[in-house]
Structure formats: C-alpha cells, structure tokens
Amino acid sequence: MAREDLDHEHPDLKFLIVDDFSTMRRIVRGLLKEIGYVNADEAEDGAVALQMMKTSKYDFVVSDINMPNMNGFDLLKAVKADDSLKHIPVLMVTAEARKEDIVLAAQTGAAGYIVKPFTKATLEEKVQKIMQKLAATA
C-alpha cells in the first residue's frame, strides 16, 4: 500500500466503530466524517464486530472497551490471533484512563488508546499517527 493511500485525503478507508451505545457510535462516525473519513460501519459489541470483520474488509477499527457479550479487549485478542485480521489497527476507546487498561491495550496489540470524551482533533491526531506508523512498516 502506497503511503499516500493512508493519508487522510483518502476518504475511502473503511472504519468499523464498535460500541454498545448507539449515541457513541454516532458521535465517532460524525467525527470521522468531519475529519474526512466517510466510510464507516457500526457494531454493538465485539462479537458482532468480529463477524463483520470476517465478512467485510476494514482498514481501521475504533472499539470501546466496556461492552456486553464480547468486550474490546476480547475483540482485540481475537483480531490479533487471526492471521487475516491482525494487520488491522484497533484504536481502543474507554471512559476511564486506568493505567492497567492502557498497559493491557498496549500488550494486547492495540494501535492506540483514547479516553472519552474526546475531541475531533484528538481522534484525528490518533488516527493519523497510527496510519503513519502503518505506512512506515508497510
């Protein structure tokens, strides 16, 4: 993948937003749209997200940590354990900036970590940083 394909001038990146609150999914989708990423699907928990990832191609996952059925960490573990999915960056979202969560997210292979409530600027910066890192290793 060429470096410019990962730039935010390319709105064709496909995002998957995973959160059990539809309002939160809507907020994240709206922020992504403002940044210029218009292609996003939503899932209400990790189990649904994992199924969607197995049937559709996604470039980036933004996942809440605390969800019923399958939480963000379990989703992250499942993604990283799957050879066909493990390249997809997962940005973890949480309401509490607990040190052990941040450590666990990093150890499990999260691409980044963001604390709610967050601004468009914070989300944009995180997504861009992650994409730059990916481009450098591609």
Buried (B, 14 or more C-beta within 10 A) or exposed (E): EEEEBBBEEBEEBBBBBBBBEEEBBEBBBEBBBEBEBBBBBBBBBBBBBBEBBEEEEBBBBBBBBBBEEBBBBBBBBBBBEBEEBEEBBBBBBBEEEEEEBBEBBEEBBBBBBBBBEBEBEEBBBBBBEBBEBBBEEE
